[in-house]
């Protein structure tokens, strides 16, 4: 009797452990969300504002896929001309900043500030590009209009002097 009770308890513990381990493995696999790639994202400039010689863009980025993905804060941001010529360039994309799970067809917002463009002439429209970390690609934002240049900040220094561009973290 003691042996059969011990056997039943042992089998019960093994089954409980197996079920718990199985559930944990499935949950871990189910919660793994891939990184967002440029192919699954679309960005749009919603507005530009001017402030003390700077230009500030209100930007929306949308997950155009039907699955969630992870978007890291602080990609490299660039002010670019119509042909993709980089006019202003931020620091390299962060590989350690916080992340957001961007739901399928969901969106996030950010603000981008650009100042002191003292470079050569450019081709309209001017827009923003977000270079994602590693090999995840580049997302070029849809400009306000086909001829938009409202995001080009004035030159507040000598011709050829350095400008600056930065962004806030993605937020809802």
C-alpha positions as CSV (number, residue, x, y, z in Angstrom):
1,X,0.0,0.0,0.0
2,X,2.8,2.4,0.9
3,X,4.6,1.5,-2.3
4,X,1.5,2.1,-4.5
5,X,0.9,5.5,-2.7
6,X,4.5,6.5,-3.3
7,X,4.3,5.4,-6.9
8,X,1.1,7.4,-7.5
9,X,2.6,10.5,-5.8
10,X,5.8,10.1,-7.9
11,X,3.8,9.8,-11.1
12,X,1.7,12.8,-10.1
13,X,4.7,15.0,-9.4
14,X,6.3,13.9,-12.7
15,X,3.1,14.7,-14.7
16,X,2.7,18.1,-12.9
17,X,6.3,18.9,-13.7
18,X,6.0,17.9,-17.3
19,X,2.8,20.0,-17.8
20,X,4.4,23.0,-16.1
21,X,7.6,22.7,-18.2
22,X,5.5,22.3,-21.4
23,X,3.4,25.3,-20.6
24,X,6.5,27.4,-19.9
25,X,8.1,26.4,-23.1
26,X,5.0,27.2,-25.1
27,X,4.5,30.6,-23.4
28,X,8.1,31.6,-24.0
29,X,7.9,30.7,-27.6
30,X,4.5,32.4,-28.0
31,X,5.8,35.6,-26.4
32,X,8.9,36.0,-28.6
33,X,8.2,39.0,-30.8
34,X,10.5,39.7,-33.8
35,X,12.2,43.0,-34.4
36,X,10.4,45.5,-36.7
37,X,12.1,45.7,-40.1
38,X,11.8,48.6,-42.5
39,X,9.7,46.3,-44.8
40,X,6.9,46.3,-42.2
41,X,7.0,49.9,-41.2
42,X,5.7,53.2,-42.7
43,X,6.4,56.7,-41.4
44,X,4.7,60.0,-42.1
45,X,5.5,63.5,-41.1
46,X,2.3,64.9,-39.6
47,X,3.6,68.5,-39.1
48,X,6.6,70.7,-38.9
49,X,7.0,73.6,-36.4
50,X,9.6,76.3,-36.2
51,X,11.3,77.3,-32.9
52,X,14.3,79.6,-32.4
53,X,16.0,78.6,-35.7
54,X,15.1,74.9,-35.3
55,X,12.5,72.8,-37.1
56,X,10.5,70.2,-35.1
57,X,8.7,67.3,-36.9
58,X,5.8,65.4,-35.4
59,X,6.2,61.9,-36.9
60,X,4.0,58.8,-36.8
61,X,5.4,55.3,-37.5
62,X,3.0,52.5,-38.3
63,X,3.5,48.7,-38.3
64,X,1.9,47.8,-41.6
65,X,2.1,44.1,-41.0
66,X,-0.5,41.9,-39.4
67,X,1.8,40.7,-36.6
68,X,3.4,42.6,-33.7
69,X,7.0,43.6,-33.8
70,X,9.6,45.2,-31.5
71,X,10.7,48.7,-32.2
72,X,13.8,50.1,-30.4
73,X,14.0,53.7,-29.4
74,X,16.6,56.0,-31.0
75,X,17.3,54.8,-34.5
76,X,19.7,57.0,-36.5
77,X,17.6,59.8,-37.8
78,X,18.5,61.8,-40.9
79,X,17.2,64.8,-42.8
80,X,17.2,63.8,-46.4
81,X,16.5,65.3,-49.8
82,X,14.3,63.8,-52.5
83,X,17.2,61.7,-53.9
84,X,18.1,60.4,-50.4
85,X,21.1,62.8,-50.0
86,X,21.8,63.1,-46.3
87,X,21.6,66.7,-45.2
88,X,21.8,66.2,-41.4
89,X,22.8,62.9,-39.6
90,X,22.4,61.9,-36.0
91,X,24.5,59.4,-34.0
92,X,24.4,55.7,-34.9
93,X,21.2,53.8,-34.1
94,X,21.0,52.6,-30.5
95,X,21.3,48.8,-29.8
96,X,20.6,49.2,-26.1
97,X,17.8,51.7,-25.8
98,X,14.4,50.7,-24.5
99,X,11.9,49.0,-26.8
100,X,8.2,49.0,-27.6
101,X,6.0,46.2,-28.9
102,X,4.3,47.7,-31.8
103,X,1.0,45.9,-32.3
104,X,-0.2,44.8,-35.8
105,X,-1.3,47.9,-37.6
106,X,-0.4,50.0,-34.5
107,X,1.5,53.2,-34.4
108,X,3.9,55.2,-32.3
109,X,4.9,58.9,-32.3
110,X,8.1,60.9,-31.9
111,X,9.3,64.4,-32.3
112,X,12.5,65.1,-34.3
113,X,14.4,68.4,-34.0
114,X,16.7,69.7,-36.7
115,X,18.9,72.8,-36.5
116,X,21.5,74.8,-38.5
117,X,21.5,73.4,-42.0
118,X,24.4,75.2,-43.8
119,X,25.0,72.6,-46.5
120,X,24.6,72.7,-50.3
121,X,21.4,73.1,-52.3
122,X,18.9,70.2,-52.0
123,X,16.2,68.7,-54.1
124,X,12.5,68.9,-52.9
125,X,10.9,67.4,-51.0
126,X,12.9,67.1,-47.8
127,X,11.9,64.5,-45.3
128,X,13.2,62.3,-42.5
129,X,14.8,58.8,-42.7
130,X,15.0,56.4,-39.7
131,X,17.9,53.9,-39.9
132,X,17.1,50.9,-37.7
133,X,19.9,49.1,-35.9
134,X,21.9,46.4,-37.6
135,X,20.4,45.1,-40.8
136,X,16.8,46.0,-40.1
137,X,16.7,48.7,-42.8
138,X,15.8,52.3,-43.3
139,X,12.3,53.8,-43.1
140,X,11.8,57.0,-45.1
141,X,9.0,59.2,-43.9
142,X,6.3,60.4,-46.3
143,X,6.8,64.2,-46.5
144,X,4.0,66.7,-45.9
145,X,3.8,67.4,-49.7
146,X,5.7,66.6,-52.9
147,X,7.5,70.0,-52.6
148,X,7.9,70.3,-48.9
149,X,10.9,72.0,-47.5
150,X,9.4,73.2,-44.2
151,X,11.8,70.9,-42.3
152,X,15.0,72.6,-43.5
153,X,16.3,74.7,-40.6
154,X,18.0,78.0,-41.4
155,X,21.8,78.3,-41.4
156,X,22.8,80.1,-38.2
157,X,26.6,79.9,-38.9
158,X,29.1,79.9,-41.6
159,X,28.4,78.0,-44.8
160,X,29.4,74.3,-44.2
161,X,29.2,74.5,-40.4
162,X,27.7,71.5,-38.6
163,X,24.0,71.1,-38.1
164,X,22.3,68.9,-35.6
165,X,19.4,66.5,-35.6
166,X,17.9,64.4,-32.8
167,X,14.7,62.6,-31.8
168,X,12.7,61.8,-28.7
169,X,11.9,58.2,-27.7
170,X,8.9,56.6,-29.5
171,X,5.7,57.0,-27.5
172,X,2.0,56.5,-27.8
